[in-house]
Amino acid sequence: MRIVLGVGGGIAAYKVASLLRLFTEAGHDVTVIPTEASTRFVGTATWEALSGNPVSNSVFDDVHQVNHVRLGHEADLIVIAPATADLLAKAATGQAGDLLTNTLLMARGPVLFAPAMHTEMWQHPATQANVETLRSRGSAVLEPASGRLTGADSGPGRLPEPDAIFDAAMALVDGQADFQLPLAGRIVTISAGGTREPLDPVRFLGNRSSGKQGVALAVAARNAGATVRLLAAHMDVPPPSGVEVVPVETALQLREAALAAAADSDVVIMSAAVADFRPAAVSDTKIKKRDDRDDPVITLVRNPDILHELVERRNSAAPGGRQQLIVGFAAETGDSDGDVLAHARAKLQRKGCDLLVVNHVGTDKVFGQDTNSVVILARSGSEPQEASGTKTEVSAAVISRIGHELNSVSPRA
Ligand code: CTP
């Protein structure tokens, strides 16, 4: 496919190098047209090297080829990233001052704008009117992602992640109208990894959770346009970029972080393996073996059930307040009292969450593995949904289900 990649003059231009890579690695022929302003952020040499095609932003280069006509006509897809407020305005009003805007006027195929700007600029009625105009003419304009912006400010205005723009572009070409980022503007809190409950300064009770599933969920939610907070208990994998990380160690710390984060979250996903018990006493000093005393006996006490508490708090919140979707995870083996699904259904009732993602665990399954097979149960009683594959694929299915629940059942208050 022939793609024209128009690069606007915003700091997010540097992220577009990754997007270009995704296009070229998928076998597409990409011509980059940077605006004059964007070359202050990323130089044309970068685009030439990465695309393997000559780069120009002037209608007066290679005049004999009438580049804007050729590029606009030949493009199977035009992607503008970052689409600055200025570029959206120029496109909406049909200006033609440089090669990119000329090319847009000549375009015959689908056009996708991936905006990035400060929140105030995005929310300004002038920008919103331009977006409306472009959409009404059939162009696709993604919602910007939310999160930290260039300065100290944060809010909607971040360039959606390159993966997300790539997916939206492919969906647009495939004729799928529903390419909007499903979690744009949503705040999603995800707990991941396994808690560690200290016994003394060097020892703890832990579990085998690697954090891979939670991290994959965070990536999927981020790519779906959400602002993501990752409450990270012990993990064997690094947290992803573009998410806020809150490190925690124990179940009690996780409880505190989760309750605080839930206060303004649209979605809370408890994928952490939370220790159900902790040592009743934590020694300040290392517990030594002593021949003159009995070996120590560890007494355990119950940890609070965080998921259950989140549900209780949500349910007792003032009516008309923020709608919140709460998702639990369950690792089940099945036993003489019932199979995996029977246990999971009982747990869904007990915990009261909206969705329960059920893993079937055996000795070699789930923990630390890259693949997974789950069933998603809903409190609403709809049919159980199966998803399997890599943890990335399973996460995409879970996040897509969450997007569906939010967008179809309970629009944001
Ligand atoms: N969870 C939690 N707080 C706990 C224990 C678990 O929030 N103290 C959450 C987990 O993050 C997960 C869900 O509850 O989303 C299911 O956890 P699991 O340990 O499988 O369920 P339990 O209630 O502990 O039931 P059981 O041990 O009987 O299987």
Residues whose N, C-alpha, C, O or C-beta is under 5 A from the ligand:
A	BS01	CTP	M270 S271 A272 V274 A275 D276 N303 P304 D305 I306 L307 V327 G328 F329 A330 A331
